[in-house]
Amino acid sequence: MARKFVISPTKLRMYEQCSAKYRLEYIDKVGRFYHRARAGQAFGHSLHRALDAFHLAGGAEAVPAETLTASLEALWITKGYAGEEQEHEYRAEGVRILQEYHAAQQAALTEATAREDAPPHLLFTEKTIRVDLSPEVALSGRIDRVDEHHDGALEIVDYKSGRDAVTVEDVEGSLALGIYQLLLKQKYPERRVFATLVALRTGARASHELSEAGHTHLFADCLETGDAIRNKDWEGVLPVVNEHCPYCDFLPHCTRFWEREGRRSNRNSQP
């Protein structure tokens, strides 16, 4: 049996941004030569790891604030910082974020108790879900966290460590959060599923629920794009300039390609 082609939010987003980038990453597989650690990414991953451990251990009900902040030291990722001073600033900010996160979680528990409501409980964290879109294509996504509410609703929670604010439009416009909802709804069709973005620096939250029509359209779009990627003639895909180039790890590769093409064109144009 032929191996099923698997797409993900990362693959789909990269393909939509730049098919040449997709080729370098997933077809030619040369990313290891170009990817570099960044402070923001290391910081975000460190916070994710600390919060995963916190919720798996029972959240604010079971884990003191001091334990949560102390876990950041053990789970801290050191790569990507410009120097000790920058790393120290990020680490201090991480401690502040976790202290305020714990306080907000504790306040939510207190409010739920006062209302005599059962607070949401963790269903799972850092879990990969895969769904077949067709006999040839599957869709896969790794979800940060899913909470189960007392009415059975499932809430996808996604952290943003570099944002001060989030909006409903941010959630609605996120391809990844749409796909996570699609995947979870396929696994739990009888449940209400919605997604929430949390800006860790401020605690701001925004939620959105994908409509039934939205699920149908997203399913079809993912399948169409997955088939396009699977059947594409990658030999003809070459680097082109686009708005994402300044932020791309592969820019040095593409710059060298453009320089070679420029010299070749000049030689060919000479009498």
Secondary structure as a PSIPRED ss2 file (coil, helix, strand):
# PSIPRED VFORMAT (PSIPRED V4.0)

   1 M C   1.000  0.000  0.000
   2 A C   1.000  0.000  0.000
   3 R C   1.000  0.000  0.000
   4 K C   1.000  0.000  0.000
   5 F E   0.000  0.000  1.000
   6 V E   0.000  0.000  1.000
   7 I E   0.000  0.000  1.000
   8 S C   1.000  0.000  0.000
   9 P H   0.000  1.000  0.000
  10 T H   0.000  1.000  0.000
  11 K H   0.000  1.000  0.000
  12 L H   0.000  1.000  0.000
  13 R H   0.000  1.000  0.000
  14 M H   0.000  1.000  0.000
  15 Y H   0.000  1.000  0.000
  16 E H   0.000  1.000  0.000
  17 Q H   0.000  1.000  0.000
  18 C C   1.000  0.000  0.000
  19 S H   0.000  1.000  0.000
  20 A H   0.000  1.000  0.000
  21 K H   0.000  1.000  0.000
  22 Y H   0.000  1.000  0.000
  23 R H   0.000  1.000  0.000
  24 L H   0.000  1.000  0.000
  25 E H   0.000  1.000  0.000
  26 Y H   0.000  1.000  0.000
  27 I H   0.000  1.000  0.000
  28 D C   1.000  0.000  0.000
  29 K C   1.000  0.000  0.000
  30 V C   1.000  0.000  0.000
  31 G H   0.000  1.000  0.000
  32 R H   0.000  1.000  0.000
  33 F H   0.000  1.000  0.000
  34 Y C   1.000  0.000  0.000
  35 H C   1.000  0.000  0.000
  36 R C   1.000  0.000  0.000
  37 A C   1.000  0.000  0.000
  38 R C   1.000  0.000  0.000
  39 A H   0.000  1.000  0.000
  40 G H   0.000  1.000  0.000
  41 Q H   0.000  1.000  0.000
  42 A H   0.000  1.000  0.000
  43 F H   0.000  1.000  0.000
  44 G H   0.000  1.000  0.000
  45 H H   0.000  1.000  0.000
  46 S H   0.000  1.000  0.000
  47 L H   0.000  1.000  0.000
  48 H H   0.000  1.000  0.000
  49 R H   0.000  1.000  0.000
  50 A H   0.000  1.000  0.000
  51 L H   0.000  1.000  0.000
  52 D H   0.000  1.000  0.000
  53 A H   0.000  1.000  0.000
  54 F H   0.000  1.000  0.000
  55 H H   0.000  1.000  0.000
  56 L H   0.000  1.000  0.000
  57 A C   1.000  0.000  0.000
  58 G C   1.000  0.000  0.000
  59 G H   0.000  1.000  0.000
  60 A H   0.000  1.000  0.000
  61 E H   0.000  1.000  0.000
  62 A C   1.000  0.000  0.000
  63 V C   1.000  0.000  0.000
  64 P C   1.000  0.000  0.000
  65 A H   0.000  1.000  0.000
  66 E H   0.000  1.000  0.000
  67 T H   0.000  1.000  0.000
  68 L H   0.000  1.000  0.000
  69 T H   0.000  1.000  0.000
  70 A H   0.000  1.000  0.000
  71 S H   0.000  1.000  0.000
  72 L H   0.000  1.000  0.000
  73 E H   0.000  1.000  0.000
  74 A H   0.000  1.000  0.000
  75 L H   0.000  1.000  0.000
  76 W C   1.000  0.000  0.000
  77 I C   1.000  0.000  0.000
  78 T C   1.000  0.000  0.000
  79 K C   1.000  0.000  0.000
  80 G C   1.000  0.000  0.000
  81 Y C   1.000  0.000  0.000
  82 A C   1.000  0.000  0.000
  83 G C   1.000  0.000  0.000
  84 E H   0.000  1.000  0.000
  85 E H   0.000  1.000  0.000
  86 Q H   0.000  1.000  0.000
  87 E H   0.000  1.000  0.000
  88 H H   0.000  1.000  0.000
  89 E H   0.000  1.000  0.000
  90 Y H   0.000  1.000  0.000
  91 R H   0.000  1.000  0.000
  92 A H   0.000  1.000  0.000
  93 E H   0.000  1.000  0.000
  94 G H   0.000  1.000  0.000
  95 V H   0.000  1.000  0.000
  96 R H   0.000  1.000  0.000
  97 I H   0.000  1.000  0.000
  98 L H   0.000  1.000  0.000
  99 Q H   0.000  1.000  0.000
 100 E H   0.000  1.000  0.000
 101 Y H   0.000  1.000  0.000
 102 H H   0.000  1.000  0.000
 103 A H   0.000  1.000  0.000
 104 A H   0.000  1.000  0.000
 105 Q H   0.000  1.000  0.000
 106 Q H   0.000  1.000  0.000
 107 A H   0.000  1.000  0.000
 108 A H   0.000  1.000  0.000
 109 L H   0.000  1.000  0.000
 110 T H   0.000  1.000  0.000
 111 E H   0.000  1.000  0.000
 112 A H   0.000  1.000  0.000
 113 T H   0.000  1.000  0.000
 114 A H   0.000  1.000  0.000
 115 R H   0.000  1.000  0.000
 116 E C   1.000  0.000  0.000
 117 D C   1.000  0.000  0.000
 118 A C   1.000  0.000  0.000
 119 P C   1.000  0.000  0.000
 120 P C   1.000  0.000  0.000
 121 H E   0.000  0.000  1.000
 122 L E   0.000  0.000  1.000
 123 L E   0.000  0.000  1.000
 124 F E   0.000  0.000  1.000
 125 T E   0.000  0.000  1.000
 126 E E   0.000  0.000  1.000
 127 K E   0.000  0.000  1.000
 128 T E   0.000  0.000  1.000
 129 I E   0.000  0.000  1.000
 130 R E   0.000  0.000  1.000
 131 V E   0.000  0.000  1.000
 132 D E   0.000  0.000  1.000
 133 L C   1.000  0.000  0.000
 134 S C   1.000  0.000  0.000
 135 P C   1.000  0.000  0.000
 136 E C   1.000  0.000  0.000
 137 V E   0.000  0.000  1.000
 138 A E   0.000  0.000  1.000
 139 L E   0.000  0.000  1.000
 140 S E   0.000  0.000  1.000
 141 G E   0.000  0.000  1.000
 142 R E   0.000  0.000  1.000
 143 I E   0.000  0.000  1.000
 144 D E   0.000  0.000  1.000
 145 R E   0.000  0.000  1.000
 146 V E   0.000  0.000  1.000
 147 D E   0.000  0.000  1.000
 148 E E   0.000  0.000  1.000
 149 H C   1.000  0.000  0.000
 150 H C   1.000  0.000  0.000
 151 D C   1.000  0.000  0.000
 152 G C   1.000  0.000  0.000
 153 A C   1.000  0.000  0.000
 154 L E   0.000  0.000  1.000
 155 E E   0.000  0.000  1.000
 156 I E   0.000  0.000  1.000
 157 V E   0.000  0.000  1.000
 158 D E   0.000  0.000  1.000
 159 Y E   0.000  0.000  1.000
 160 K E   0.000  0.000  1.000
 161 S C   1.000  0.000  0.000
 162 G C   1.000  0.000  0.000
 163 R C   1.000  0.000  0.000
 164 D C   1.000  0.000  0.000
 165 A C   1.000  0.000  0.000
 166 V C   1.000  0.000  0.000
 167 T C   1.000  0.000  0.000
 168 V H   0.000  1.000  0.000
 169 E H   0.000  1.000  0.000
 170 D H   0.000  1.000  0.000
 171 V H   0.000  1.000  0.000
 172 E H   0.000  1.000  0.000
 173 G C   1.000  0.000  0.000
 174 S C   1.000  0.000  0.000
 175 L H   0.000  1.000  0.000
 176 A H   0.000  1.000  0.000
 177 L H   0.000  1.000  0.000
 178 G H   0.000  1.000  0.000
 179 I H   0.000  1.000  0.000
 180 Y H   0.000  1.000  0.000
 181 Q H   0.000  1.000  0.000
 182 L H   0.000  1.000  0.000
 183 L H   0.000  1.000  0.000
 184 L H   0.000  1.000  0.000
 185 K H   0.000  1.000  0.000
 186 Q H   0.000  1.000  0.000
 187 K H   0.000  1.000  0.000
 188 Y C   1.000  0.000  0.000
 189 P C   1.000  0.000  0.000
 190 E C   1.000  0.000  0.000
 191 R C   1.000  0.000  0.000
 192 R C   1.000  0.000  0.000
 193 V E   0.000  0.000  1.000
 194 F E   0.000  0.000  1.000
 195 A E   0.000  0.000  1.000
 196 T E   0.000  0.000  1.000
 197 L E   0.000  0.000  1.000
 198 V E   0.000  0.000  1.000
 199 A E   0.000  0.000  1.000
 200 L C   1.000  0.000  0.000
 201 R C   1.000  0.000  0.000
 202 T C   1.000  0.000  0.000
 203 G C   1.000  0.000  0.000
 204 A E   0.000  0.000  1.000
 205 R E   0.000  0.000  1.000
 206 A E   0.000  0.000  1.000
 207 S E   0.000  0.000  1.000
 208 H E   0.000  0.000  1.000
 209 E C   1.000  0.000  0.000
 210 L C   1.000  0.000  0.000
 211 S C   1.000  0.000  0.000
 212 E H   0.000  1.000  0.000
 213 A H   0.000  1.000  0.000
 214 G H   0.000  1.000  0.000
 215 H H   0.000  1.000  0.000
 216 T H   0.000  1.000  0.000
 217 H H   0.000  1.000  0.000
 218 L H   0.000  1.000  0.000
 219 F H   0.000  1.000  0.000
 220 A H   0.000  1.000  0.000
 221 D H   0.000  1.000  0.000
 222 C H   0.000  1.000  0.000
 223 L H   0.000  1.000  0.000
 224 E H   0.000  1.000  0.000
 225 T H   0.000  1.000  0.000
 226 G H   0.000  1.000  0.000
 227 D H   0.000  1.000  0.000
 228 A H   0.000  1.000  0.000
 229 I H   0.000  1.000  0.000
 230 R H   0.000  1.000  0.000
 231 N H   0.000  1.000  0.000
 232 K C   1.000  0.000  0.000
 233 D C   1.000  0.000  0.000
 234 W H   0.000  1.000  0.000
 235 E H   0.000  1.000  0.000
 236 G H   0.000  1.000  0.000
 237 V C   1.000  0.000  0.000
 238 L C   1.000  0.000  0.000
 239 P C   1.000  0.000  0.000
 240 V C   1.000  0.000  0.000
 241 V C   1.000  0.000  0.000
 242 N C   1.000  0.000  0.000
 243 E C   1.000  0.000  0.000
 244 H C   1.000  0.000  0.000
 245 C H   0.000  1.000  0.000
 246 P H   0.000  1.000  0.000
 247 Y H   0.000  1.000  0.000
 248 C C   1.000  0.000  0.000
 249 D C   1.000  0.000  0.000
 250 F C   1.000  0.000  0.000
 251 L H   0.000  1.000  0.000
 252 P H   0.000  1.000  0.000
 253 H H   0.000  1.000  0.000
 254 C H   0.000  1.000  0.000
 255 T H   0.000  1.000  0.000
 256 R H   0.000  1.000  0.000
 257 F H   0.000  1.000  0.000
 258 W H   0.000  1.000  0.000
 259 E H   0.000  1.000  0.000
 260 R H   0.000  1.000  0.000
 261 E H   0.000  1.000  0.000
 262 G H   0.000  1.000  0.000
 263 R H   0.000  1.000  0.000
 264 R H   0.000  1.000  0.000
 265 S H   0.000  1.000  0.000
 266 N H   0.000  1.000  0.000
 267 R H   0.000  1.000  0.000
 268 N H   0.000  1.000  0.000
 269 S H   0.000  1.000  0.000
 270 Q C   1.000  0.000  0.000
 271 P C   1.000  0.000  0.000
